[in-house]
């Protein structure tokens, strides 16, 4: 629909490039007056307390960070997200900022790798003893996450060196 907001609540991993390809490129997006947006993080997560009746909201954010394309639509997208979630949304300079802040893409693999790196492929696990993904984070998982983050920081440092005017705050 012309004039629509097209977005992702969790928009990491070059979401803007996927949208450009799927929607026909820059000219098609501008012609249809579309606004592409995404948030850096989910506003909150929920854990079921009683299926179909009660959830526990975990980690509600104080602020949402939102980017948009075209860039001049950033405040429009932020306003829409603030109204949807009743959480203030702050504009981010661009999609590359979110691509280089891949929280789940480093937290989940780092955590799961550390949990199963010594698995022999045969041992089964009692579901009651499997550590919780976030709540039972251990030093081995934290170290794996740190190594992955170091790679992202090296990419950012090299981009900043090569393109000094790039804003990656």
Beta strands, then each sheet from edge to edge (+ up, - down):
strand 1: 5-8
strand 2: 35-39
strand 3: 45-50
strand 4: 54-58
strand 5: 63-69
strand 6: 88-91
sheet 1: 1+ 2+ 5- 6-
sheet 2: 3+ 4-
end
